[in-house]
Amino acid sequence: MQSKKFILQESDIPEAWYNVIADMPEKPLPMINPETRQPLSVDDLSALFSKEASSQELNTTDRFIEIPDEVREMYKIYRPTPLVRASGLEKALDTRAHIYFKNESVSPVGSHKLNSAIPQAYYCKKEGVTNITTETGAGQWGAALSLAAKHFGLNLAVYMVKVSYNQKPYRRSIMQTYGAEVIASPSMSTRAGRKIITENPNYQGSLGTAISEAVELARSTPGCKYVLGSVLNHVALHQTVIGLEAEKQMEMAGEYPDIVIGCFGGGSNFSGISFPFMRHNFSGSRHTRFIAAEPESCPKLTRGKFRYDFGDEAGYTPMIPMFTLGHDFAPANIHAGGLRYHGAGSVVSQLIRNQLMEAADIPQLETFAAATLFAQTEGIIPAPESSHAIAAAIREARRANEEGSAPVILFNLSGHGLIDMTAYDSYIAGDLVNHQISDEQIDRDTADLQGI
């Protein structure tokens, strides 16, 4: 393990986030109010989110949006994060490809999620909010927001998808240690949860279900706002600190990526690593490929339908123009809990429609094989979510071997897997399986959605 790191200074932390929508050749379609069927306004959104997050969500013109000083100071706890040349992995693959990864696992909570948790908590505190709610899949987002909420003196309730609540007890413990209340979802504490449990008592939950419960609690609690960890534009915006730093670090390495890869659930870490590089494709100065690596069991980008759909199961959220498997989709209980989401954000969906990026669906066993090889060659045990990006990078390196090419590959290591060892235990014991869904299931779950 002799991989080289490229380290920036504190002064290199970006002073502004990059807003990809301002540069997109074709803007994404607007989110709509499900009652009026009209495009959402900032006032519509700020009934649920902070006003500043709502304004950022609908900003289609400003290419860069300033990072508040208070947020940037908190970023300094762990940013800039390292860029690493994965020489050990290259050697194991016997490849001419140059493989780099941006290591977001070095944050206090072990993932990239703090990049948006900090500003969203800051905006809520600044606006006089006292309570916030959210959902979490694998617990990475919940852990990040728990730390940010405690720092800014906010009370936090986290609805954690029940299968992950049971699979990943230590992520739950991290949230509770930071002072958050953690509820397994679906729960009996909300109308949406009670309805789901009544209809399906053994249902192990989904991100769509957890979002419904968090939104319902936010709407019914005075002084409370809902805070989201992925999917929406303002979350992707905050995550662009990843790619903006990586641009400088790739310059230090004397290279530029031919391929940029991120795992994909709702889009936060893929957007963060990709969007800053993507702007050079828009201008015609570069021709990088961008690959979103999603689970084979939850293939909204590769097999979903482009529809207006709810972001949650109960239909509490605005309707989003997205590639979706349907908000009623019940995902398999894979260990990559953060990727078990039925839809994609409007920006990524539009980029897919315009063929400005690609998607790959990865079977669960392939992701763990890739994760194990990465751990053995680079020394880092990756989160199951990040392992999808590693698997896609390995696919590209092997393809390059067959073609005799030597691409520069950059992927985002969005989190470590040190609290996911039960998943590795299952893999080592041979207990994990791949999960696939049928075309008939996708057609059934999207049949009632409005076409675009």
Stockholm file with secondary structure:
# STOCKHOLM 1.0

chainA/1-452         MQSKKFILQESDIPEAWYNVIADMPEKPLPMINPETRQPLSVDDLSALFSKEASSQELNTTDRFIEIPDEVREMYKIYRPTPLVRASGLEKALDTRAHIYFKNESVSPVGSHKLNSAIPQAYYCKKEGVTNITTETGAGQWGAALSLAAKHFGLNLAVYMVKVSYNQKPYRRSIMQTYGAEVIASPSMSTRAGRKIITENPNYQGSLGTAISEAVELARSTPGCKYVLGSVLNHVALHQTVIGLEAEKQMEMAGEYPDIVIGCFGGGSNFSGISFPFMRHNFSGSRHTRFIAAEPESCPKLTRGKFRYDFGDEAGYTPMIPMFTLGHDFAPANIHAGGLRYHGAGSVVSQLIRNQLMEAADIPQLETFAAATLFAQTEGIIPAPESSHAIAAAIREARRANEEGSAPVILFNLSGHGLIDMTAYDSYIAGDLVNHQISDEQIDRDTADLQGI
#=GR chainA/1-452 SS CCCCEECCCGGGSCSEEECGGGGCSSCCCCCBCTTTCSBCCHHHHHTTSCHHHHHHHTCCSCSEEECCHHHHHHHTTTCSCCEEECHHHHHHHTCSSEEEEEEGGGSTTSBTTHHHHHHHHHHHHHTTCCEEEEEESSSHHHHHHHHHHHHTTCEEEEEEEHHHHHHCHHHHHHHHHTTCEEEEESCSSSHHHHHHHHHCTTCCCCHHHHHHHHHHHHHHSTTEEECCSSSSHHHHHHHTHHHHHHHHHHHHHTCCCSEEEEECSSSHHHHHHHHHHHHHHHHTSCCCEEEEEEETTSCHHHHCEEEEEESSSSSCSCEEEEEESCTTCCCCCCSCGGGCCSBCCHHHHHHHHTTSSEEEEECHHHHHHHHHHHHHHHSCCBCHHHHHHHHHHHHHHHHHHHHTCCCEEEEEECBBCTTCHHHHHHHHTTCCCCCCCCHHHHHHHHTTSEEC
#=GC SS_cons         CCCCEECCCGGGSCSEEECGGGGCSSCCCCCBCTTTCSBCCHHHHHTTSCHHHHHHHTCCSCSEEECCHHHHHHHTTTCSCCEEECHHHHHHHTCSSEEEEEEGGGSTTSBTTHHHHHHHHHHHHHTTCCEEEEEESSSHHHHHHHHHHHHTTCEEEEEEEHHHHHHCHHHHHHHHHTTCEEEEESCSSSHHHHHHHHHCTTCCCCHHHHHHHHHHHHHHSTTEEECCSSSSHHHHHHHTHHHHHHHHHHHHHTCCCSEEEEECSSSHHHHHHHHHHHHHHHHTSCCCEEEEEEETTSCHHHHCEEEEEESSSSSCSCEEEEEESCTTCCCCCCSCGGGCCSBCCHHHHHHHHTTSSEEEEECHHHHHHHHHHHHHHHSCCBCHHHHHHHHHHHHHHHHHHHHTCCCEEEEEECBBCTTCHHHHHHHHTTCCCCCCCCHHHHHHHHTTSEEC
//
